[in-house]
Amino acid sequence: MSDASIGAVVPAPLTDPQAPSRRAWLGLAVILLAAFMELLDVTVVTVASPEIQSSLDASYAQVQWILAGYQLTFAAGLVAGGRLGDIYGCRRVFVNGVLLFSGASVLCAAATSGTTIVLFRLLQGLAAALMFPQVLSIIHVTFLGKHRAAAFGALGGVTGLAGIAGPLIGGVLIHLDLFGTDWRAIFLINIPIGLLAAVGAWLLVTEWKSDRRPGLDLWGTALGTAAVALVIFPLVQGRDADWAWWIWALLALSAPVLYLFWRHQRWLERRGGSPVVDLSLFRGGSFGIGLLVEFTCFAGVSAFFLVLAVELQAGYAWSALRTGMAFLPVALGTGLASGIAIPLLPKLGKIVLQMGAVVMALGMVALMFTLHAHPHDLTFWKLAPAGLVVGLGLGMIVTTVNDVVLAEAVGPSAGSAAGVQTTVGQAGNAVGVAVLGAIFFGLLSGNATAAVRDSMPEFRTELRQAAVSAQTAQALERSMVTCFSDQASADDPGKLQPACTTLMTQAQRTGNPAVVELVGENLSKTRQQHFSDSMRTGLYYEVTVLGLVFLLVFLLPLRRGLQAGAAH
C-alpha cells in the first residue's frame, strides 16, 4: 500500500468553516446587552408611571405620552436608523445610538416636570431607533448558517425577557431607592450599561457598511410619523381638551395624511428611489394582512401593562414592588408558552397564533371576573390565576407572530419586511396605549360622580350608626361627592384637591374619631370600586382586539413547516 493511499484514509480534522470567533460571540453579548436595555425601557416605565406622575405633578395624558411617545419615535426612526447603519457603518451608528440613549436617560432622570420627561422620552425613542436596527445587521453579517439562527434565537430570548421583566425590575429599583433616586433609578441604570455596551461594541464588533448606499426617505418618514401621531395625539389629549371639535378634526386628518404617505412611496419607487416601505412586499402575497395582524396584536400589549400598573398603584395603593410582583404570573406564563409554541409552529402554522389570541382573551375575561369578585380585597394570589392565563396566551403570540407575518413576505426583500414589521409593531403599541388609555382614564374621570353616589347609601347608614346628626351627615355627603369627583377629574390625581381638604376638616370638627375613620374608609373603598369597574370595562377593549386578531389570521394562508426565528 502506497503512502498516498494510506494518507487518503486518514480522516482530516473536523472543523466548521462557518464557526464565529470568540471575539464575535463576545461582541454578540455586548449588543444583546444594549438591546435588553433598550427594550426594557418600553415596559419598565409602566410600573414607575404612578410614581413619576406623583413626583412631577404630571397629568394622565402625560403618563400615556411617557410610554406612547417613546414607542412612536422608536417606530418612526427604525427604517431610517437601519439605512444610516448601511451608509455610515453599523458599528459606528450603534455606538452613537447607545451613547445618545444613555444621554437621554440622564435627561429623563433629571426631568422636573411632566412636559420635560415626555420630551426626553421622545429623544430616547429616537436613540433606540438608531441602535436597534444595527443589532439585527451586526448579527446578520457576523454569523452564518446555524450560528446565525442561534444568534437570532438569543436575541429573541433577550427581547422576550426584557418585555416581561420590565415591570418587576422597575418595581425592585424603585423599592430599593438607591441613593434616594426613587423612580429615577430606572433611567440612571442605563448609564453604566450603555457605557459598557458602547466601549465593548467598539472593541469587539467588526465594522460593516453596505456596498450600495440607500437613500434616506425623510419626507416619507415625516408623513408616516405624522399619520400615526395624528391618531395618537387626539386620543391622548382628548380628555384634557374635553373632546373639542379640533380633536376630532386632527383624528380625521390622519386618513388623508396616510394617503399622501402611500402616494409618496409610489412616486419615489417609480423614480428608482429608496422609499420607507418597499411596496413590492405587497404584490402577490398576504404581507399587508400580516402587517395588520402584527399591528393589532401589539395594540393591546403595552397598553395592558400600563393600565394594570396604574390600577394597582393608584386604585389599590400597592407599592411599586408589589405591583411589579403582580406581573410575575404573566412572565411565568409567557415563558412556559414559548416552550410550547416553538415545537407546535412547524405543525400548525398560523393556528398557534390563533390559539394564543383565544387563551389570552380567556385570561382577560378571568381577570374581569376577579376584579368583579374582589373589588376591595385584591391580592397577589387572587390575581395570579388570571395573570398566568394571560401570560400563556401572550407567550404563544409573541413567539409566533413574527414568523407567521414574515412568512408572507414575497421575493428577496425579507430584510425590508422585517424592518417594516418591527415599525408597524411599535406603532401598534403606541396606538394601543392611546386608545386603551383614553378609555380607562376617561372612565375614571367621567364616571366618578356616579361611582361616589352609588356609595352614599352605605355611607349614610354608617354615619347614622356613629350618631352623626342629619344636618352634618348631609354636609359630609355633599363634600364626599365633590371631593371624589374633583380628585378623579384633576390633572394630577395624586395632589389633594381643596374639596377633599374641606371634607376632612368637616369630619374632624365632629370631634368623633370614628367619623374621620369612616370618611377615609369610604373614600378608599369607593376608589377601589371605581378603579375596578373602570378596569373591567377597559378590558373589553383587550378582548375585542384579541378577537380581531383571531379573525384576521383566517385571511392568511395556512403555512406549515414554519420555524421560530427562521424568518431572520
N, C-alpha and C positions, 0 to 999 in steps of 0.2 A: 504493500500500500504506500502511495506517494505521500510526501509531506503536504501536497496541495489537498489530497483527498482527506487527510487527517484534519487539516485546518477547516475543511468545509463542513465537518460535522460538529465542530466545537461551537456551541451557541454563543452569540455575541451578547454582551451585557444589555439588559433591557432598560431602555431609557425612554422617557416621554418627551418628545421634541416640543410639545406644547406646554410643558410644565413651567409655571412662572417662577421667578427667582424669589428668594426670601425677602428681598427688598420690595418686590411687588406686593407680597402678602402684607408686609408691614404698612405699605402705602395704602392698601385697602382698609386696614384697621383704622388708619388716620381719617380717611374720607368718610368712613362709616360713622366715626365719632362725630364728625361735623354734621352728617345727615341726621343723626339721632338728635343732636342739639336743635337743629332747625325744625324738624318735625315735632319734637317735644313742645316747642313754643306754640304750636297750633292748639294743643289741648291743655297745657299746664296752666294757662291763664283762666280756664273755666272755674277751677276751684278757688282761684285767687280773686275772681271778679267782685264778689261782695266785699272783700277786704279793701280792694282798690277803690270801689265805689264809696265806701265809708271814709277812707283816708283822704281822698281827693275831692269829696263832695260832688261826685260825678252823677249824672243822670242815668236812667235805664238805657236811653238811646246811646250814650257814650259807652256804657258797658257792652252793648251789642257791637259798636264800632271797634272796640278793642280787639274783638275776635274776628268780625267780618272784614274789617279794614285790612288786617294782616293777610287774610286769605284772598281778598280782592287784588291787592298789589302783587302778591305772590303769583296768582294766576295770570295777571296781566303781563308780567315780565318774564315768564318761563321761556317762551319761544325766542324772544329777543336775547335772553341770557344764554340760551344754547348757541345761538348764532355768534354772539360775542366770543364764546369759547372757541368756535371754529375759526374765527378771524384772528384773534389775538393769542390763542393758546389756552387750553382748558385748565392747565395748572395755574397759570397766571391769573385768569379770571376767577378761579376757585379761591385762591389765596386772598385776592382783593375782596371777593364776596364775603368770605369768613371774617375778615378784618372789619368790613363795613357792618356786618351783622353784629359783631361784638361791640362796635362803637354805638350802634343803635340801641343795643341792650343797656349800655351805660346811660344813655339818654332816657330810656324808659324808666330805669331805676331812679333817675333824678327828677322825674316828672313831678310837677307841683299842682297840676290841675287835670281835669278830665280831658280838656281840649289838647293839652300838650302830649299826654300819653297816647292819645289817638293818632296824632301826627307822627310821633316817633314809631308807633306800631306800623304805620303805613311805610315808613322808611325801612323798618326791619323786614317787612314783607318783600320789598324790592331787593334787599340784600339777599334774602333767601332765594329769590328768583335768579340771581346771579350765580349762587352757589350750587343749587341742587342739580341743574342740568349737567354740570361738569362732573358730578358723581357718576351719572349714567355714562357719559362719554369716556371718562377715565377707565371705568370697568370694561367698556366695550373695546377699547384699543389696547388695553394691557393684558387681558385674558382671552384665551381661545378655547374652543371646544367645551369639554366637560368642566373645565376650570372657570370658564365664563358663567356657565349655568350655576356653579357653586357660589360664585361671587354675587350674582344677582339674587340667588337664594338667601345669602347672608343679608343683602340689602332689604329683601322682603321681610326677613325676620326683624331687622332693626326698625323698619317702618311700622310694623305691627306693634312691636314693643313700645315704641315711642308714643303711639296713639293711645294705648291702653294704660301706660304707666304715668302719663302726664298728670292726671288728677291726683294720684297718690303721691307722686314726687312733689307736686305743688303743695299738698297738704302737709307733708313732712317738713319741707323747708319753712313754711310759714309757722308751723308749730315750734320748730327749733329756734326761730327768731335769732338767727346768727348775727352777733354784734349789733343787735337791736334793729336789724334791717326789715323785719316783718315780711310783707309781700314782695318787697324789692329784691329779696334773695333769689326769686325765680328768674330774674333778669341778670343779676350780678354773677350768678354761677356760670353764665355763658362766657364770661371774660377769660378765666383760665382755660376752659375747654376750647374756646376759639383761638387763643394764642398757641396752644399746644397743636391744634389741628393745622393752623397756618404754617408754623415752623416745620411740623412733621411733613406736610404736603410738599413744601419747598425742597426738603432734603430727600424725600423718598419717592415722590411721584415724577415720572418721566413726562416732559413737556410734549404736547402734541397739538398740531394745527391742521386744519383741513387743507387739502391741495387746492380746492376751489374756495373762493371767498364769497359766500352767500350774502346778499344784501339784507339790510335791516328795514323792515316794513314799518316805519314809525307811524305813518298815517293809519295803517291797518290796526296796529297795536292800540293807538289812541281811540279809534272808532269802536273796536271791540270792548275796550275798557269802559268807554262811555256808555255803551249799550247795557252792560252789566250794572254799572254804577247807577244808571237811571232806573233800575229795578230796586236796587238795594237802598239807595238814599231815601226815596219816598216811604218805603216800608219801615225803615228805622226811625225816620224823623216825623212820620205821620202823626203819631200820638202826641208829640210835643207841639206840633203845629195844628192840633185839633182837626186833622184831616181836611185842611183848607183846599180850595179848588186847584191851587198850583201844585199841590202834592199829586193829585190825580193827573194833572197835565204832564208833569215830569214822567210819571209812570207810563202814560200813553206814548210819550215821546221815545221811549225805549224801542218800540217796534220800527219806526222809520229809521232810527239810527242803526239798528241791526241790519235793516235792508241796505242802507248805504255801505255798511261794512262788507256785506256779501257782494255788492256791485263793485266795490273797490278791489276785492280779492280777485274777481273775474277779470277786471281790467288789467290788473298787474300780471296775472297769469298769461293773458293774451300778448302782453308786451315782453314776455320772457323774463319777468322779474321774480322775486322771491317773496310770495305772499306769506302772511302769518299762517294761514291754513292751506295745506296742499289739497286743492279741490279735486285732484284725481282720486283721492281716497274715497270720494262719494260716488264714483262712477262704477256701476256694475256690481256693487256689493251692498251689504247692510250696515256699513260703518256708521252712517248717520243715525240709524236706530240704536246702534250700540252706544253712541255718544249720549243719546237721550237717556238710555238706561243708566249710564255712568253718572250723568248729572242728577238724575232722580235718586239714585242710591245714596249719593253723598249729600243730598239736600236735607237729610234728616239726622246725620251722624253728629256733627259738631253742635248743631242746634240742641239735640237731646242732652248732651253733656253739659252745655251751658245752663239750660233751663233747670235741669235736675240739681245742679250745684247751687243755683240761686234759691230754688225751692227749699233745700235742706238748710242752708245757712240763714237766709233772710226770713223764711217762713217758720222754721223749727229751731232756729238759734243754735244749730250744730256748729262745732268748731271746724276750721279748715281741715284739720287732721281727720276728724270723724267723718267729714264729707268725703275726703279722699279715700278712706277705708270703705265707704259705701260703694265705691266703684270696683272693689276687688272681685266680687262675684262676676261682674261684667268681664273683667280681664281674664278670670279663670275660664269662663265660658268661651271667650274668644280663642284662647289658646287650645282648649280641647277641640273646638270645632275645626280649627285649622288642620289638626291632625286627621280629622275625619274627612274633610273636604278634599284634601290633596289626592288621596287614592281614589275617591269617587269621581273626580273630574274627568279622567280619561274614559270612564264607563258611561257616565250620564250627561256629560257636557253641561249645557245651559240649565238643565234641570236642577243642578246643585245650587245655582243662584236663586232659582225659584223656591227651592226648599228653605234656603236661608231667609228669604223675604217672609215666608209663611211663619217660620219659627220665631223670627224677631217680632213680627206683628203679634203673635200669641204672647210673647213676653211683655209687649206694651199693654196688651189687654189685661194680663195678670197684674201689672203694675197699677193699672187703673183700679182694679178691684182691691188691691192692697191699700191704696190711698183712701178709697171709699170706706173700707172696713176699719182703718186705723188712723183717722184724721188727727187724733190727739195723743196717740201713744206709739208713734212710728219708731221702730228700732232697726238696727243693722240686720238682725235675724229675720225680721218681718219683710224687709226689702230684698234680702238675699235670693230667695227662690225666683222672683221675677227678674232680678238682675242677671242671674245665671242663664235664664232662658233668652233674655235679650242678647247676652254675650254669645251664646251658641249661634243664634241667627246672624249676629254681626260678623262672627268669625267665618261663617260659610260665605257671607257676601264679600268681605274684603279679600279673602283668599282667592276667590274665583273671578270676580268681576273684571279685573284687568285682562285676564286671559280670554274670557268669553268675548269681551268687546274687541280686543286686538285681533282675534281670530277673523273678524270681519274686515280687516284692512287688506285691500287687494293691491297687487303689484309690489314693486320694490320699495315702497315707502313706509316700511314698518317703523323706522326711526321717527319720521314725521308724525305717524299715527300715535306713537307713544307720547310725544310732546303735546299734541292736541288733546289727547285723552287726559293727561295729567292736568292740563289747563282747565278743561271742562269739569273735572272732578273738584278742583279747588273753587271754581266759580259756583258749583253746586253747593259746596259747603257754605260759602258766603251768602248765597241767596237763601239757603235754608235757615241760617241764623237770623236773617232779616225777617223772613216770613213767620217762623215759629215765635221769634221774639215779639213781633207785632201782635200776634195772637195772645201770647201769655201775659206780656206786660200790659197790653190793652185790657185784658180781663181783670188784672189786678187793680187798675185804676177805675175802669168803667163799672165794675160790679161791687165796688167797695161799700157803697151806701146800702145796697140791698143786703149784702152779707152781714153788716153790723145790725141792721134792723131785724134780721132773722134771729139774732142772738138776744134781742131785747126781752122777750117773754121770760126766759130763764133768768136773765139778769134782774128783772123786776121782782121775780119771786125771791131771789136770794137777798135783795135789798130789804124786802118786807120781812124776811126771816131775821135780818140783822137789826130790826126795829128802826129803820130809817123812815122818816116822815114822808108822806106822799109828795109834798112840795119839793123836798130835797131830792127824792128819788127821780122825779120828772126832770129836774135840772141836771142831775147826773146822766140820765139817759140822753138828753139833748146834747150834752157835751161829749158823751161817748160816741154818738153818731158823727158829730162834727170832727172830733179828733181822728177817728178811724178813717173817715173819708179824706180828710186833708192829708193825713200821713200817706195814704195809698196813692194819692194823686201828686205828691210832691216830686220835684225833680231829683231831690236827694232824699229817698225814703229813710235813710239812716239818721237824718237830722230831725230832732224832735220839733214838731210843729207847735205854734203858740196855743192852738186849741187843746193840745194834749197837756201842756203845762197848766192850762186853766182847769182841765178835768182833774188832774192830780191835786191841785190846790183845793178844789171843792171837796174832794174826798178827805183830805187832811183836816179840813175845817169841821167835819162832822165830829172830830175827836174820838173816832172809833177806828182802831187799827184794823178791825175785821173788814170795814168798808174799803179801806185803802187796798187791802189784800184782794178783795172781791173785784175791784176795778182792774187791778193788774192781771188777775187770773182771767177775767172776761176778755180783756184786750188780747192776751196771749192765745186763748182758745179760739177767739174769732179770727185772729190772724192765721192760725194753723188751718182752720177750716176753709178760710178763703183761699189760701195758697193751695191747699189740697184740691179744692174744686177747680181752680184755675189750671192747675197742672193736669188734672184728669181731662178737662176739655181740650187743652193743648195737645194731649196725646192722641186725640182723634186725627190730628194732622199727621203724626207719625204713622198711624195705621193706614191712613189714606195714601201716603207716599209709598209705603211698602206694598200696598195693594196695587198701586200703579206700576211699580217695578215688576211684580208678578205678571201683570197683563202685558206689559211691553216686551218682556222676554219672549213671549209667544211669537212676536214678529221676527225674531232672529232664527236663522236656520239651526237645526239640531246638528251640532258637530261633535262627534265622539272622538276620543283619542287625544283630547287636549291635555297638555302637561302644564302643571302650575309652574310659572316662571319661564316657560318656554317662549313666551311672546317676546322676550327681550332678545 
